[in-house]
Amino acid sequence: MKEKEYLTKEKFDEFTKELAVLKGTRRKEIAESLEYAKSLGDLAENAEYHEARDAQATIEDRIAKLEELLKNAQIVSSNTGDTVNVGSSVTVEKDGKKFAYSIVGSEESDVATNKISMKSPF
């Protein structure tokens, strides 16, 4: 069984929207690009065709990753108490300065916004 991926409701919704766009609009755009590139002739030396195929592969990989991620997602909310866990907010003091961090799942970590993965050594 695949390991659970912890996500906030906001991030889960963001990934769900991204998946819908990829499966709808983006797939259609890539299909149209492929059809146009095929109409240009010789596929062996057709840069537009190869570029469209690469874009298609990238999108299909992202779709597969998002589907797996959302299937294994566990929604977390703010966590309070004496134990630090996913959803917890922590404040660390170093040299008289305080730093606030949120503990999140690995897919949501972003050091620039003080979101630290639960898997990060701290």
All heavy atoms as an XYZ file, in Angstrom:
953
protein
N       0.833     -1.183      0.000
C       0.000      0.000      0.000
C       0.876      1.244      0.000
O       1.889      1.312      0.674
C      -0.905     -0.003      1.235
C      -1.889      1.136      1.247
S      -3.030      0.960      2.631
C      -3.111      2.639      3.141
N       0.499      2.218     -0.779
C       1.230      3.475     -0.890
C       1.094      4.280      0.399
O       0.063      4.275      1.041
C       0.662      4.278     -2.069
C       1.326      5.603     -2.273
C       2.238      5.567     -3.461
C       2.596      6.976     -3.858
N       3.872      7.392     -3.447
N       2.154      4.975      0.753
C       2.154      5.808      1.946
C       1.173      6.968      1.778
O       1.055      7.545      0.692
C       3.573      6.350      2.147
C       3.757      7.163      3.391
C       5.195      7.613      3.547
O       6.105      6.832      3.233
O       5.388      8.758      3.967
N       0.492      7.322      2.850
C      -0.445      8.450      2.819
C       0.320      9.737      2.562
O       1.442      9.918      3.006
C      -1.188      8.587      4.156
C      -2.258      7.561      4.357
C      -3.473      7.942      3.564
C      -4.595      6.971      3.815
N      -5.621      7.041      2.831
N      -0.303     10.630      1.819
C       0.256     11.958      1.578
C      -0.625     12.941      2.322
O      -1.832     12.984      2.121
C       0.264     12.265      0.078
C       1.004     13.511     -0.277
C       2.486     13.433      0.077
O       3.173     12.508     -0.367
O       2.957     14.339      0.790
N      -0.041     13.710      3.204
C      -0.798     14.654      4.016
C      -0.882     16.001      3.313
O       0.135     16.573      2.919
C      -0.142     14.806      5.385
C      -0.112     13.503      6.148
C       1.024     12.709      6.155
C      -1.239     13.062      6.825
C       1.043     11.503      6.830
C      -1.234     11.860      7.498
C      -0.088     11.081      7.503
O      -0.074      9.887      8.164
N      -2.108     16.490      3.154
C      -2.352     17.762      2.480
C      -3.371     18.577      3.259
O      -4.291     18.012      3.852
C      -2.919     17.537      1.072
C      -2.079     16.778      0.062
C      -2.894     16.513     -1.192
C      -0.821     17.559     -0.272
N      -3.218     19.889      3.195
C      -4.274     20.745      3.719
C      -5.424     20.728      2.721
O      -5.247     20.354      1.556
C      -3.795     22.199      3.899
O      -3.386     22.704      2.628
C      -2.656     22.307      4.904
N      -6.582     21.121      3.163
C      -7.756     21.175      2.277
C      -7.475     22.108      1.096
O      -7.831     21.798     -0.047
C      -8.976     21.650      3.079
C     -10.218     21.850      2.246
C     -10.833     20.526      1.853
C     -12.208     20.725      1.243
N     -12.306     20.205     -0.102
N      -6.807     23.218      1.342
C      -6.501     24.184      0.281
C      -5.599     23.562     -0.785
O      -5.838     23.737     -1.981
C      -5.828     25.441      0.867
C      -6.704     26.251      1.789
C      -6.831     25.689      3.208
O      -5.986     24.858      3.626
O      -7.795     26.068      3.899
N      -4.567     22.845     -0.354
C      -3.648     22.230     -1.317
C      -4.336     21.095     -2.065
O      -4.119     20.920     -3.264
C      -2.393     21.718     -0.594
C      -1.247     21.432     -1.523
C      -0.772     22.717     -2.184
C       0.517     22.530     -2.913
N       0.988     23.774     -3.526
N      -5.175     20.329     -1.382
C      -5.937     19.267     -2.029
C      -6.818     19.863     -3.126
O      -6.850     19.359     -4.254
C      -6.807     18.534     -0.992
C      -7.609     17.402     -1.575
C      -7.061     16.136     -1.691
C      -8.912     17.600     -2.012
C      -7.790     15.087     -2.231
C      -9.652     16.558     -2.554
C      -9.093     15.301     -2.663
N      -7.504     20.959     -2.822
C      -8.350     21.630     -3.811
C      -7.529     22.174     -4.975
O      -7.939     22.084     -6.133
C      -9.158     22.768     -3.165
C     -10.220     22.258     -2.206
O     -10.552     21.052     -2.244
O     -10.721     23.076     -1.401
N      -6.348     22.714     -4.666
C      -5.463     23.238     -5.712
C      -5.032     22.124     -6.668
O      -5.076     22.290     -7.893
C      -4.236     23.881     -5.058
C      -3.256     24.494     -6.024
C      -2.036     25.051     -5.301
O      -2.188     25.666     -4.226
O      -0.926     24.854     -5.831
N      -4.638     20.970     -6.123
C      -4.242     19.842     -6.959
C      -5.418     19.294     -7.765
O      -5.266     18.884     -8.911
C      -3.620     18.723     -6.117
C      -2.204     18.989     -5.664
C      -1.746     18.481     -4.462
C      -1.322     19.731     -6.432
C      -0.444     18.702     -4.037
C      -0.020     19.964     -6.019
C       0.419     19.451     -4.814
N      -6.613     19.284     -7.173
C      -7.809     18.819     -7.871
C      -8.112     19.712     -9.069
O      -8.428     19.223    -10.161
C      -9.015     18.776     -6.904
O      -8.694     17.891     -5.819
C     -10.272     18.284     -7.593
N      -7.993     21.020     -8.886
C      -8.230     21.967     -9.992
C      -7.177     21.798    -11.082
O      -7.487     21.809    -12.269
C      -8.226     23.406     -9.474
C      -9.454     23.755     -8.681
C      -9.373     25.166     -8.122
C     -10.543     25.430     -7.190
N     -10.411     26.685     -6.464
N      -5.917     21.644    -10.668
C      -4.846     21.450    -11.641
C      -5.095     20.191    -12.469
O      -4.945     20.203    -13.699
C      -3.491     21.341    -10.936
C      -2.343     21.130    -11.905
C      -0.995     20.921    -11.235
O      -0.881     21.052     -9.998
O      -0.035     20.610    -11.968
N      -5.517     19.114    -11.812
C      -5.803     17.866    -12.510
C      -6.926     18.055    -13.521
O      -6.838     17.577    -14.655
C      -6.159     16.766    -11.507
C      -6.446     15.389    -12.085
C      -5.240     14.849    -12.847
C      -6.854     14.425    -10.973
N      -7.967     18.769    -13.140
C      -9.091     19.013    -14.057
C      -8.640     19.794    -15.288
O      -9.034     19.475    -16.417
C     -10.209     19.755    -13.332
N      -7.786     20.791    -15.096
C      -7.280     21.581    -16.230
C      -6.409     20.714    -17.132
O      -6.543     20.754    -18.360
C      -6.489     22.816    -15.720
C      -5.725     23.484    -16.851
C      -7.430     23.812    -15.052
N      -5.535     19.924    -16.538
C      -4.655     19.061    -17.331
C      -5.445     18.042    -18.139
O      -5.152     17.811    -19.309
C      -3.649     18.345    -16.432
C      -2.556     19.203    -15.807
C      -1.708     18.370    -14.862
C      -1.691     19.861    -16.858
N      -6.443     17.431    -17.517
C      -7.226     16.400    -18.193
C      -8.191     16.997    -19.214
O      -8.580     16.310    -20.156
C      -7.996     15.565    -17.167
C      -7.080     14.666    -16.353
C      -7.842     13.914    -15.287
C      -8.306     12.595    -15.818
N      -8.901     11.750    -14.765
N      -8.547     18.231    -19.043
C      -9.489     18.872    -19.958
C      -8.779     19.731    -20.988
O      -8.387     19.262    -22.062
N      -8.556     20.961    -20.641
C      -7.998     21.965    -21.549
C      -6.632     21.579    -22.115
O      -6.420     21.615    -23.320
C      -7.863     23.317    -20.822
O      -9.102     23.628    -20.199
C      -7.497     24.428    -21.777
N      -5.691     21.223    -21.226
C      -4.317     20.958    -21.689
C      -4.231     19.737    -22.603
O      -3.516     19.764    -23.600
C      -3.366     20.787    -20.496
C      -3.101     22.071    -19.757
C      -2.368     23.123    -20.590
N      -1.039     22.665    -20.942
C      -0.441     22.897    -22.117
N      -1.040     23.585    -23.056
N       0.753     22.431    -22.362
N      -4.960     18.675    -22.263
C      -4.933     17.491    -23.142
C      -5.452     17.850    -24.522
O      -4.901     17.417    -25.526
C      -5.790     16.371    -22.555
C      -5.026     15.382    -21.733
C      -5.921     14.230    -21.336
N      -5.168     13.218    -20.616
C      -5.735     12.297    -19.866
N      -7.041     12.258    -19.719
N      -5.001     11.401    -19.247
N      -6.500     18.654    -24.574
C      -7.081     19.055    -25.858
C      -6.084     19.907    -26.655
O      -5.907     19.698    -27.854
C      -8.378     19.832    -25.629
C      -9.094     20.186    -26.896
C     -10.391     20.914    -26.627
C     -11.053     21.210    -27.957
N     -12.084     22.199    -27.884
N      -5.438     20.836    -25.974
C      -4.446     21.681    -26.652
C      -3.308     20.847    -27.224
O      -2.874     21.071    -28.357
C      -3.878     22.718    -25.666
C      -4.855     23.787    -25.252
C      -4.336     24.653    -24.110
O      -3.263     24.359    -23.545
O      -5.028     25.629    -23.774
N      -2.826     19.881    -26.455
C      -1.732     19.023    -26.924
C      -2.185     18.174    -28.099
O      -1.450     18.012    -29.086
C      -1.197     18.137    -25.776
C      -0.565     18.998    -24.688
C      -0.220     17.095    -26.295
C       0.636     19.807    -25.129
N      -3.403     17.649    -28.037
C      -3.929     16.844    -29.154
C      -4.003     17.685    -30.425
O      -3.648     17.213    -31.514
C      -5.304     16.285    -28.800
N      -4.440     18.918    -30.288
C      -4.507     19.820    -31.442
C      -3.114     20.111    -31.985
O      -2.913     20.155    -33.205
C      -5.224     21.110    -31.062
C      -6.717     20.923    -30.832
C      -7.406     22.138    -30.215
O      -6.719     23.143    -29.903
O      -8.628     22.072    -30.025
N      -2.148     20.308    -31.091
C      -0.761     20.556    -31.509
C      -0.197     19.346    -32.257
O       0.497     19.499    -33.264
C       0.125     20.847    -30.294
O      -0.238     22.044    -29.683
N      -0.508     18.160    -31.758
C      -0.044     16.939    -32.424
C      -0.656     16.812    -33.823
O       0.044     16.461    -34.782
C      -0.380     15.702    -31.592
C       0.569     15.408    -30.438
C      -0.019     14.339    -29.526
C       1.930     14.982    -30.954
N      -1.943     17.070    -33.936
C      -2.609     16.982    -35.244
C      -2.007     17.979    -36.226
O      -1.747     17.655    -37.379
C      -4.119     17.212    -35.101
C      -4.851     16.048    -34.488
C      -4.637     14.748    -35.241
O      -4.753     14.717    -36.493
O      -4.333     13.738    -34.574
N      -1.775     19.204    -35.752
C      -1.175     20.221    -36.612
C       0.226     19.784    -37.046
O       0.579     19.856    -38.228
C      -1.095     21.576    -35.899
C      -0.296     22.590    -36.663
C      -0.812     23.186    -37.813
C       0.992     22.933    -36.271
C      -0.069     24.098    -38.544
C       1.751     23.840    -36.984
C       1.214     24.425    -38.122
O       1.957     25.319    -38.842
N       1.024     19.293    -36.091
C       2.389     18.880    -36.398
C       2.402     17.715    -37.387
O       3.239     17.673    -38.291
C       3.119     18.502    -35.111
N       1.471     16.798    -37.241
C       1.385     15.670    -38.175
C       1.068     16.156    -39.586
O       1.546     15.595    -40.567
C       0.310     14.680    -37.730
C       0.711     13.820    -36.564
C      -0.432     12.876    -36.186
C      -0.121     12.083    -34.950
N      -1.237     11.207    -34.564
N       0.275     17.207    -39.677
C      -0.105     17.728    -40.989
C       1.063     18.373    -41.720
O       1.000     18.593    -42.924
C      -1.250     18.744    -40.856
O      -0.772     19.969    -40.308
N       2.139     18.658    -41.001
C       3.303     19.289    -41.618
C       4.159     18.302    -42.402
O       5.063     18.700    -43.116
C       4.163     19.989    -40.554
C       3.492     21.143    -39.812
C       4.418     21.680    -38.728
C       3.082     22.249    -40.768
N       3.888     17.017    -42.233
C       4.614     16.024    -43.022
C       5.581     15.205    -42.217
O       5.319     14.867    -41.063
N       6.709     14.896    -42.828
C       7.751     14.003    -42.305
C       7.931     14.136    -40.787
O       8.427     15.139    -40.295
C       9.069     14.304    -43.013
C      10.187     13.377    -42.580
O       9.889     12.291    -42.031
O      11.356     13.731    -42.805
N       7.545     13.095    -40.060
C       7.610     13.144    -38.602
C       9.026     12.955    -38.073
O       9.334     13.384    -36.964
C       6.691     12.077    -38.000
C       5.201     12.223    -38.312
C       4.424     11.112    -37.620
C       4.680     13.576    -37.905
N       9.885     12.348    -38.839
C      11.246     12.079    -38.380
C      12.024     13.363    -38.090
O      12.803     13.419    -37.145
C      11.996     11.235    -39.402
N      11.813     14.384    -38.898
C      12.543     15.642    -38.716
C      11.598     16.801    -38.418
O      11.883     17.946    -38.733
C      13.374     15.926    -39.968
C      14.447     14.889    -40.185
C      15.341     15.223    -41.365
O      15.421     16.401    -41.742
O      15.953     14.287    -41.893
N      10.475     16.502    -37.797
C       9.444     17.495    -37.528
C       9.573     17.959    -36.077
O       9.106     17.312    -35.143
C       8.074     16.853    -37.785
C       6.937     17.822    -37.678
O       7.001     18.770    -36.920
N       5.880     17.550    -38.422
N      10.208     19.112    -35.865
C      10.459     19.633    -34.522
C       9.151     19.902    -33.772
O       9.062     19.638    -32.570
C      11.289     20.907    -34.594
N       8.142     20.416    -34.470
C       6.860     20.693    -33.817
C       6.232     19.412    -33.271
O       5.682     19.390    -32.182
C       5.874     21.376    -34.781
C       6.202     22.817    -35.082
C       7.157     22.961    -36.272
O       7.631     21.929    -36.807
O       7.430     24.101    -36.654
N       6.327     18.339    -34.039
C       5.773     17.059    -33.613
C       6.491     16.538    -32.369
O       5.862     16.131    -31.394
C       5.872     16.038    -34.752
C       5.400     14.661    -34.359
C       4.032     14.389    -34.240
C       6.305     13.644    -34.094
C       3.592     13.129    -33.865
C       5.866     12.382    -33.717
C       4.515     12.128    -33.613
O       4.077     10.884    -33.237
N       7.825     16.571    -32.390
C       8.601     16.076    -31.253
C       8.354     16.919    -30.006
O       8.266     16.380    -28.897
C      10.086     16.003    -31.600
C      10.386     14.978    -32.648
N      10.322     13.618    -32.401
C      10.706     15.106    -33.957
C      10.606     12.956    -33.514
N      10.844     13.841    -34.475
N       8.221     18.213    -30.188
C       7.930     19.103    -29.066
C       6.547     18.793    -28.486
O       6.373     18.737    -27.263
C       7.987     20.567    -29.529
C       7.826     21.566    -28.414
C       7.952     22.994    -28.915
O       8.895     23.282    -29.670
O       7.094     23.802    -28.544
N       5.571     18.587    -29.337
C       4.216     18.260    -28.885
C       4.193     16.909    -28.175
O       3.504     16.743    -27.163
C       3.238     18.275    -30.060
N       4.953     15.946    -28.680
C       5.023     14.625    -28.031
C       5.665     14.732    -26.645
O       5.217     14.091    -25.692
C       5.824     13.638    -28.899
C       5.145     13.190    -30.165
C       3.982     12.316    -29.879
N       4.417     11.201    -29.054
C       3.937      9.999    -29.076
N       2.956      9.710    -29.894
N       4.391      9.058    -28.283
N       6.717     15.545    -26.538
C       7.366     15.752    -25.241
C       6.396     16.417    -24.257
O       6.325     16.026    -23.090
C       8.627     16.604    -25.390
C       9.763     15.868    -26.083
O       9.702     14.617    -26.197
O      10.717     16.541    -26.521
N       5.666     17.415    -24.736
C       4.683     18.099    -23.890
C       3.596     17.130    -23.447
O       3.157     17.144    -22.296
C       4.080     19.289    -24.629
N       3.172     16.259    -24.364
C       2.150     15.267    -24.040
C       2.657     14.319    -22.947
O       1.940     14.016    -21.988
C       1.770     14.470    -25.284
C       0.681     13.446    -25.031
C       0.392     12.616    -26.255
O       1.307     12.214    -26.981
N      -0.887     12.363    -26.512
N       3.880     13.864    -23.070
C       4.454     12.954    -22.076
C       4.559     13.637    -20.711
O       4.239     13.039    -19.682
C       5.828     12.467    -22.529
N       4.969     14.889    -20.704
C       5.093     15.637    -19.461
C       3.735     15.785    -18.779
O       3.605     15.567    -17.569
C       5.699     17.031    -19.720
O       7.002     16.859    -20.301
C       5.809     17.848    -18.453
N       2.723     16.130    -19.552
C       1.377     16.306    -19.005
C       0.817     14.982    -18.496
O       0.233     14.922    -17.410
C       0.442     16.950    -20.043
C       0.804     18.419    -20.172
C      -1.026     16.786    -19.668
C       0.098     19.128    -21.296
N       1.005     13.916    -19.244
C       0.499     12.613    -18.809
C       1.200     12.145    -17.537
O       0.568     11.551    -16.660
C       0.624     11.576    -19.928
C      -0.274     11.837    -21.114
C      -1.762     11.924    -20.767
O      -2.242     11.154    -19.910
O      -2.455     12.778    -21.357
N       2.503     12.429    -17.406
C       3.225     12.099    -16.174
C       2.655     12.876    -14.987
O       2.461     12.323    -13.905
C       4.723     12.406    -16.311
C       5.461     11.389    -17.148
O       4.903     10.310    -17.435
O       6.617     11.685    -17.534
N       2.390     14.165    -15.202
C       1.841     15.003    -14.126
C       0.433     14.529    -13.744
O       0.092     14.480    -12.554
C       1.819     16.475    -14.553
C       1.302     17.425    -13.489
C       2.221     17.495    -12.294
N       1.694     18.450    -11.329
C       2.037     18.498    -10.075
N       2.946     17.673     -9.607
N       1.515     19.372     -9.259
N      -0.372     14.175    -14.730
C      -1.724     13.666    -14.460
C      -1.639     12.402    -13.604
O      -2.346     12.269    -12.600
C      -2.489     13.405    -15.772
C      -2.904     14.733    -16.409
C      -3.718     12.523    -15.524
C      -3.469     14.610    -17.812
N      -0.769     11.483    -13.984
C      -0.618     10.230    -13.224
C      -0.157     10.511    -11.797
O      -0.671      9.913    -10.835
C       0.372      9.300    -13.928
N       0.783     11.437    -11.643
C       1.279     11.779    -10.302
C       0.164     12.391     -9.465
O      -0.016     12.021     -8.300
C       2.458     12.745    -10.392
C       2.987     13.117     -9.037
C       4.199     14.008     -9.086
C       4.622     14.324     -7.659
N       5.894     14.933     -7.547
N      -0.593     13.331    -10.029
C      -1.676     13.968     -9.283
C      -2.774     12.976     -8.916
O      -3.301     13.010     -7.797
C      -2.275     15.139    -10.077
C      -1.415     16.392    -10.165
C      -2.039     17.397    -11.118
C      -1.198     17.004     -8.787
N      -3.118     12.087     -9.842
C      -4.153     11.087     -9.541
C      -3.722     10.200     -8.370
O      -4.515      9.929     -7.467
C      -4.462     10.243    -10.775
C      -5.265     10.985    -11.817
C      -5.511     10.200    -13.086
O      -4.746      9.268    -13.400
O      -6.493     10.525    -13.772
N      -2.477      9.764     -8.378
C      -1.961      8.924     -7.299
C      -1.908      9.708     -5.988
O      -2.296      9.204     -4.929
C      -0.569      8.399     -7.663
C       0.009      7.418     -6.687
C      -0.716      6.079     -6.661
O      -1.443      5.746     -7.611
O      -0.563      5.355     -5.662
N      -1.450     10.933     -6.063
C      -1.355     11.788     -4.888
C      -2.723     12.019     -4.257
O      -2.905     11.850     -3.052
C      -0.736     13.131     -5.299
C      -0.604     14.195     -4.228
C       0.541     13.837     -3.297
C      -0.350     15.535     -4.866
N      -3.711     12.365     -5.071
C      -5.050     12.644     -4.554
C      -5.719     11.378     -4.022
O      -6.467     11.429     -3.045
C      -5.908     13.306     -5.630
C      -5.451     14.718     -6.026
C      -6.237     15.212     -7.232
C      -5.565     15.684     -4.867
N      -5.426     10.240     -4.653
C      -5.996      8.966     -4.208
C      -5.488      8.611     -2.806
O      -6.217      8.046     -1.995
C      -5.634      7.860     -5.203
C      -6.226      6.502     -4.864
C      -5.941      5.497     -5.958
C      -4.575      4.910     -5.758
N      -4.250      3.807     -6.654
N      -4.244      8.959     -2.517
C      -3.622      8.617     -1.240
C      -3.583      9.780     -0.250
O      -2.918      9.692      0.775
C      -2.197      8.102     -1.476
C      -2.194      6.793     -2.206
O      -2.795      5.828     -1.766
N      -1.545      6.759     -3.362
N      -4.279     10.852     -0.568
C      -4.228     12.045      0.275
C      -5.063     11.884      1.538
O      -6.138     11.295      1.521
C      -4.719     13.257     -0.505
N      -4.520     12.406      2.596
C      -5.264     12.518      3.849
C      -5.273     14.005      4.190
O      -4.217     14.628      4.305
C      -4.608     11.714      4.962
C      -5.370     11.810      6.257
C      -4.828     10.863      7.309
O      -4.220      9.846      7.010
N      -5.056     11.201      8.560
N      -6.476     14.547      4.317
C      -6.622     15.976      4.603
C      -6.311     16.216      6.081
O      -6.827     15.513      6.957
C      -8.059     16.465      4.286
C      -8.454     16.114      2.851
C      -8.189     17.953      4.549
C      -7.632     16.747      1.783
N      -5.462     17.210      6.346
C      -5.128     17.582      7.720
C      -5.571     19.012      7.971
O      -5.647     19.828      7.055
C      -3.616     17.445      8.001
C      -3.175     16.010      7.915
C      -2.790     18.311      7.092
N      -5.882     19.288      9.198
C      -6.241     20.651      9.579
C      -5.261     21.101     10.649
O      -4.361     20.358     11.045
C      -7.682     20.687     10.094
O      -7.838     19.787     11.164
N      -5.445     22.300     11.109
C      -4.557     22.825     12.146
C      -4.542     21.892     13.337
O      -5.570     21.347     13.731
C      -5.018     24.214     12.585
O      -4.899     25.107     11.513
N      -3.374     21.708     13.891
C      -3.186     20.782     14.988
C      -2.628     21.555     16.176
O      -1.626     22.243     16.048
C      -2.219     19.680     14.540
C      -2.087     18.572     15.538
O      -2.782     18.533     16.548
N      -1.172     17.659     15.265
N      -3.292     21.476     17.313
C      -2.792     22.151     18.509
C      -2.527     21.119     19.586
O      -3.060     20.021     19.562
C      -3.806     23.188     19.033
O      -5.032     22.518     19.321
C      -4.039     24.288     18.011
N      -1.691     21.464     20.525
C      -1.378     20.556     21.625
C       0.107     20.540     21.891
O       0.869     21.366     21.385
N       0.509     19.575     22.671
C       1.908     19.477     23.084
C       2.766     18.694     22.112
O       3.986     18.691     22.217
C       1.991     18.810     24.464
C       1.370     19.679     25.547
O       1.279     20.909     25.353
O       0.967     19.127     26.588
N       2.145     18.006     21.157
C       2.875     17.184     20.212
C       2.879     17.850     18.843
O       1.847     18.296     18.362
C       2.220     15.792     20.095
O       2.123     15.209     21.392
C       3.021     14.886     19.190
N       4.053     17.898     18.240
C       4.165     18.473     16.898
C       3.855     17.382     15.887
O       4.400     16.282     15.951
C       5.578     19.042     16.657
C       5.738     19.508     15.222
C       5.861     20.170     17.625
N       2.951     17.687     14.964
C       2.537     16.741     13.951
C       2.169     17.522     12.693
O       2.231     18.748     12.684
C       1.337     15.931     14.464
C       1.239     14.575     13.811
O       1.765     14.356     12.726
N       0.567     13.656     14.476
N       1.762     16.840     11.643
C       1.315     17.521     10.431
C       0.144     18.423     10.796
O      -0.772     18.005     11.495
C       0.886     16.511      9.356
C       0.380     17.229      8.123
C       2.030     15.600      8.996
N       0.216     19.661     10.349
C      -0.829     20.629     10.666
C      -0.458     21.525     11.835
O      -1.130     22.518     12.097
N       0.611     21.193     12.537
C       1.044     21.999     13.678
C       1.743     23.265     13.206
O       2.393     23.289     12.158
C       2.024     21.219     14.563
O       1.414     20.117     15.160
N       1.619     24.294     14.001
C       2.411     25.507     13.831
C       3.386     25.553     14.990
O       3.001     25.326     16.137
C       1.527     26.751     13.847
O       0.692     26.755     12.718
N       4.645     25.793     14.685
C       5.666     25.838     15.728
C       6.441     27.147     15.630
O       6.593     27.715     14.556
C       6.649     24.647     15.632
C       5.939     23.334     15.874
C       7.361     24.624     14.309
N       6.909     27.601     16.769
C       7.754     28.782     16.817
C       9.091     28.366     17.408
O       9.138     27.715     18.451
C       7.107     29.887     17.684
O       5.829     30.199     17.130
C       7.953     31.141     17.690
N      10.142     28.730     16.710
C      11.493     28.384     17.131
C      12.225     29.680     17.435
O      12.123     30.653     16.676
C      12.228     27.611     16.011
C      13.650     27.295     16.414
C      11.470     26.358     15.639
N      12.945     29.684     18.537
C      13.715     30.868     18.897
C      15.195     30.546     18.784
O      15.665     29.526     19.310
C      13.384     31.318     20.320
C      14.022     32.632     20.676
C      13.542     33.190     22.002
O      12.454     32.811     22.469
O      14.273     34.015     22.565
N      15.906     31.413     18.063
C      17.348     31.228     17.893
C      18.002     32.596     17.960
O      17.611     33.507     17.224
C      17.654     30.547     16.557
C      19.129     30.311     16.355
C      19.431     29.625     15.049
C      20.930     29.462     14.921
N      21.332     28.958     13.641
N      18.954     32.738     18.825
C      19.689     33.991     18.996
C      18.746     35.164     19.228
O      18.932     36.257     18.676
C      20.589     34.268     17.780
C      21.630     33.184     17.563
O      22.082     32.592     18.566
O      21.984     32.921     16.398
N      17.705     34.947     20.007
C      16.763     36.011     20.342
C      15.743     36.327     19.262
O      14.893     37.188     19.441
N      15.804     35.635     18.136
C      14.848     35.852     17.047
C      13.877     34.674     17.007
O      14.282     33.532     17.192
C      15.555     35.975     15.699
C      16.445     37.173     15.577
C      17.102     37.225     14.219
C      18.071     38.395     14.141
N      18.766     38.420     12.861
N      12.602     34.987     16.750
C      11.589     33.934     16.668
C      11.210     33.683     15.216
O      11.070     34.615     14.429
C      10.348     34.328     17.467
C      10.590     34.330     18.957
C       9.321     34.583     19.717
C       9.609     34.557     21.211
N       8.395     34.722     22.003
N      11.068     32.408     14.888
C      10.697     31.978     13.546
C       9.492     31.059     13.668
O       9.513     30.106     14.446
C      11.851     31.230     12.875
C      13.129     32.028     12.805
C      14.067     31.938     13.825
C      13.376     32.865     11.735
C      15.246     32.665     13.767
C      14.550     33.604     11.663
C      15.478     33.501     12.681
N       8.436     31.325     12.907
C       7.228     30.499     12.930
C       7.195     29.618     11.683
O       7.453     30.085     10.568
C       5.993     31.379     12.984
N       6.873     28.341     11.876
C       6.804     27.377     10.783
C       5.512     26.574     10.884
O       4.993     26.335     11.970
C       7.987     26.400     10.843
C       9.325     27.057     10.679
C      10.115     27.356     11.790
C       9.810     27.373      9.431
C      11.347     27.958     11.648
C      11.048     27.986      9.277
C      11.807     28.274     10.385
O      13.029     28.875     10.239
N       5.039     26.127      9.733
C       3.925     25.183      9.671
C       4.490     23.848      9.226
O       5.308     23.791      8.312
C       2.876     25.651      8.658
O       2.303     26.860      9.064
N       4.047     22.775      9.877
C       4.488     21.433      9.514
C       3.461     20.869      8.530
O       2.269     20.807      8.837
C       4.605     20.522     10.749
C       5.467     21.183     11.844
C       5.145     19.156     10.349
C       6.881     21.542     11.415
N       3.930     20.508      7.341
C       3.037     20.064      6.263
C       3.553     18.770      5.644
O       4.668     18.334      5.937
C       2.907     21.156      5.170
C       2.257     22.422      5.718
C       4.257     21.483      4.557
N       2.755     18.167      4.763
C       3.194     17.001      4.006
C       4.258     17.394      3.003
O       4.422     18.570      2.663
N       4.993     16.414      2.490
C       6.126     16.699      1.609
C       5.729     17.412      0.325
O       6.496     18.201     -0.219
C       6.894     15.420      1.302
O       6.049     14.477      0.691
N       4.532     17.175     -0.210
C       4.101     17.814     -1.451
C       3.776     19.292     -1.263
O       3.629     20.032     -2.222
C       2.872     17.110     -2.024
C       3.174     15.798     -2.677
C       4.021     15.932     -3.930
O       3.849     16.901     -4.694
O       4.862     15.054     -4.143
N       3.638     19.709     -0.031
C       3.215     21.072      0.258
C       4.338     21.933      0.819
O       4.178     23.126      1.020
C       2.061     21.006      1.265
C       1.138     22.164      1.211
C      -0.147     21.910      1.976
O      -0.491     20.750      2.252
O      -0.810     22.894      2.273
N       5.494     21.338      1.080
C       6.578     22.084      1.713
C       7.057     23.218      0.816
O       7.101     23.107     -0.401
C       7.732     21.156      2.076
O       8.312     20.616      0.922
N       7.371     24.330      1.460
C       7.839     25.526      0.751
C       8.550     26.407      1.767
O       7.909     27.103      2.554
C       6.664     26.267      0.121
C       7.073     27.509     -0.654
O       8.288     27.743     -0.822
O       6.177     28.240     -1.090
N       9.857     26.353      1.764
C      10.646     27.082      2.743
C      10.393     28.587      2.648
O      10.377     29.278      3.665
C      12.154     26.762      2.569
C      13.000     27.588      3.516
C      12.406     25.286      2.794
N      10.136     29.093      1.461
C       9.903     30.527      1.279
C       8.673     31.005      2.043
O       8.599     32.171      2.429
C       9.758     30.857     -0.206
N       7.709     30.116      2.266
C       6.496     30.493      3.004
C       6.461     29.828      4.380
O       5.403     29.730      5.002
C       5.220     30.128      2.209
O       5.215     28.718      1.962
C       5.151     30.888      0.902
N       7.628     29.364      4.844
C       7.784     28.751      6.168
C       6.933     27.505      6.359
O       6.439     27.241      7.449
C       7.506     29.764      7.284
C       8.547     30.858      7.321
O       9.622     30.726      6.750
N       8.231     31.949      7.985
N       6.783     26.715      5.304
C       6.097     25.432      5.380
C       7.158     24.345      5.274
O       7.790     24.191      4.239
C       5.062     25.294      4.266
C       3.901     26.256      4.419
C       2.878     26.064      3.335
C       1.706     27.013      3.549
N       0.708     26.832      2.489
N       7.332     23.616      6.372
C       8.373     22.613      6.465
C       7.753     21.225      6.381
O       6.761     20.938      7.055
C       9.132     22.741      7.814
C       9.648     24.166      8.017
C      10.260     21.722      7.909
C      10.678     24.624      7.028
N       8.338     20.361      5.560
C       7.848     18.991      5.418
C       8.010     18.226      6.718
O       9.006     18.378      7.434
C       8.624     18.268      4.317
O       8.353     16.882      4.352
N       7.018     17.386      7.010
C       7.095     16.528      8.199
C       8.272     15.567      8.113
O       8.719     15.031      9.118
C       5.800     15.747      8.376
C       5.530     14.761      7.253
S       3.983     13.944      7.492
C       4.487     12.252      7.267
N       8.817     15.363      6.925
C       9.939     14.451      6.727
C      11.294     15.162      6.822
O      12.334     14.516      6.804
C       9.819     13.763      5.359
C       8.602     12.872      5.267
C       8.497     12.220      3.910
C       7.257     11.352      3.835
N       7.109     10.720      2.541
N      11.260     16.492      6.922
C      12.511     17.245      6.993
C      13.135     17.121      8.371
O      12.437     17.179      9.385
C      12.244     18.734      6.734
O      11.799     18.944      5.436
N      14.442     16.969      8.425
C      15.093     16.972      9.735
C      15.051     18.395     10.282
O      15.266     19.359      9.572
C      16.532     16.549      9.416
C      16.720     16.861      7.974
C      15.366     16.774      7.333
N      14.690     18.513     11.521
C      14.562     19.850     12.115
C      15.160     19.843     13.485
O      14.986     18.994     14.266
C      13.087     20.242     12.174
C      12.895     21.699     12.428
C      12.869     22.608     11.388
C      12.721     22.156     13.729
C      12.672     23.950     11.648
C      12.527     23.497     13.987
C      12.502     24.398     12.950
